[in-house]
Amino acid sequence: MVNNILVYIEQRNGQIKKASFEAAKVGADFASKFGSQVEAIIIGGDVEDLEKISGYGVIKVTHYKNSDLVNYSSSAYGEIVANHAIESKNNIIVFSNTSMGKDLAPRISAKLDCGIAMDCTQFEYDGDDILASRPVYAGKALIDVKINSVKKIFTIRPNVFATGAPVDGTAEIVVNELGNLNLKTKVVELKQSEGKLDVAEADIIVAGGRGLKEANQFKLVEELADQLGAAVGASRAVVDAGWRPHSEQVGQTGKTVSPSLYVALGISGAIQHLAGMRSSKYIVAINKDADAPIFQAADYGINGDLFEVVPALIEEIKKLKSN
Amino acid sequence: MKIVVCISHVPDTAAKVSIGENGKTIDPKDVAFVVNPYDEYAIEEALKTKEALGGEVIAVSVGTDANKETIRKALAMGVDSAVLLKDENPRDSLSVAKALAEEIKNQGAELVFFGKQSVDYDNSIVGQMTAELLGYNCVSVAVTFQLEDQKIRVEREIEGGREVVETFLPAVITAQKGLNEPRYASLKGIMAAKKKTIEEKEAAPCQNHVEVVKMKRPTPKQAGKIIGNDASAVPELVRLLREEAQVI
C-alpha cells in the first residue's frame, strides 16, 4: 500500500500561514519514510507566493479557487477537502492545528470515517505504524496514539516542527476554478484586532498576572511586548477579574502555547497555567515571591519587584535596538 | 424546539495528573471530577435559548455511571432531562460522536450545543464530527450566539480576531469561554434535579480507529537560574536571552 500524503495549506487574506509550511515539511518527512509522494491542497481566492510550497518537497499543489472562498466556510471547505482526499487516494492528511485546522480536520475524519490525532508534537515509527505524540490535560501528560484505519489524519501544533531551509523543487500548480457555490455556513465579516499578535501564533509572549496589582498596570506588559514584538498573554486570575479578554488567556481553560520565549510577569504559576506554557522553549519569570512555582518552570528568573525590574528591562531592550 | 447539550465528565483543571497502572490513562484515584468547564457555557446558552424561544433542553453524555454526578449538575442548572449513553470501554472521539449523533437523531433536536473542547484529551473535535454525521451546520468556538427565524449568527474566535458566521438550523454550536456567564445551580434547582430522570441506554456499538499506546509524563524542566533580586540583574538577563538562548 502506498501511503501518499496530502497536506492542507491554509491561507488567510491570500497569504499562506507559516504553520502550513511546517505541515508541508511534516508531510515531506512522512513521504521520505514511506517512499511516497506529498501533494498539497489550498482553498481560497487569489493566493500570493503559492510556488513557495515547492520548497518543502511538495510535488503538486491543487488550488480550489472562487472569490466566495476567500474566507473560511466550514461546509464548503469540508466538502472540497473530503472530495479531493477521496479522489486523489491519499492515505495520510496533515493539517496545522490552527483555528481553521481544528474546525476542518474533524469534519474530514467524520466524512472519511477514519482516525484522527490532533495537536501532535512529535512522530515516531513502529515499523510502518506512525506513533503520534500529543499533549493531553493541557500538557500535564502526553499520549502516544496509533491510528488503525487505512486513512489517517494528523494535525500538528504550530511552532513545534522546524521547516528547515527551503529545498529546490518545482511543484506542479493546478488551479481548479469552482463555479457557483451554495455556502451553508458563511463568514460575513472578519473582526481583526488591528496589529495585535495572537498568543497562539506568536514567537514571543509577554504575559501578566495578579502581581501587576491592577488592570491599568498591564501597560507595563504591553510596553515590553511592544519592544519585543511579542503578543500579550494573561493568567486566568486576571481574565476572570475582567482585566483582560479571554482571547489572551494562557493555560488549561485558555490557550496552550509553545513560543520561543515566554516572559511571565507577576504570575505565580498555578498548575493550569504551567500546563499551558511549559513547552515554551525559554521561560523568563519575574516575581517577588521566591516560592512561586513559576520559578520551577523558568530558565531565567529575577526574584524581585516587577515594577522596578520591568521598566529597566524595557529600557535595556530599547538600548539594544538603538545600537 | 428541542435543544440538546452534550456534556462530558472530566478531572478538575486544578487536579494533578498521575498515570494509572495500565500506562494508558490517568489514575482517577483522588481526582475530583467536574462538568467540563466549556460545557457550562454550552448549558447556559441552551437554557437561555429555551427561555427566549420555548422548548426543552436535554443533556446527553457518553460514559459510565460516574457521569451521573456531572449530569445532575446540568439538571440542577435547569436542564429538563438527560440521557446517559453507557459504555464501559473507552471510545475515541469519532466513536463518541457516532453515539451522540444517533441519540440526537432519535430526539429530533434541531439545535445542539457542545463545549468547544473537553479539558481531558483536548481534541476539540467531537462537536464538528457530530454535526458532520448528522448533516447539520456547525460553528465552533462561539463567543456570541443569536438565533432568529431559523437563522443563526455567531462570532467565532480565531487567531487575532473573530469571524462573524451566518448559518441556519439545524445546527451544532461549540461554546468558547466568554459566550455567557454560566448560572449557579440554585438550592431549588438542586432539589428539583433529584426528581428529574436520567434515561440510561447502551451507546451504539462501534469500532475505535484511534488507539492510545501509552501515556507519558512530560520531560521535567530543570529549574533555571535566579539571576538576581532587582533591576541590576536586567543587563545579565538580556545578555543571556541574546547569547545563550538566542531568542531576542
Interface residues (C-beta under 8 A of the other chain):
Chain A: N71 Y72 S74 S75 G78 T98 S99 M100 K102 D103 A105 P106 R107 S109 A110 K111 D113 C114 G115 I116 A117 M118 D119 L131 S133 P135 V136 Y137 A138 G139 K140 A141 L142 I143 D144 V145 K146 I147 N148 S149 K184 T185 K186 V187 V188 E189 L190 K191 Q192 S193 K196 L197 D198 A200 E201 I204 L228 P245 H246 S247 Q249 Q252 T253 G254 T256 S260 L261 A270 I271 Q272 R278 S279 K281 Y282 I283 V284 A290 F295 Q296 A297 A298 D299 Y300 G301 I302 N303 G304 D305 E308 V309 P311 A312 L313 E316 I317 L320
Chain B: P11 T13 A14 K16 V17 I19 K24 I26 P37 Y38 D92 S93 L94 A97 V119 D120 Y121 D122 N123 S124 I125 V126 Q128 M129 A131 E132 L133 N137 C138 V139 S140 V141 V143 E155 R156 E157 I158 E159 G160 G161 R162 E163 V164 V165 E166 T167 F168 Q176 K177 G178 N208 H209 V210 E211 V212 V213 K214 M215 K216 R217 P218 K221 A223 G224 K225 I226 I227 G228 N229 D230 A231 A233 V234 P235 L237 V238 L240 L241 R242 A245 V247 I248
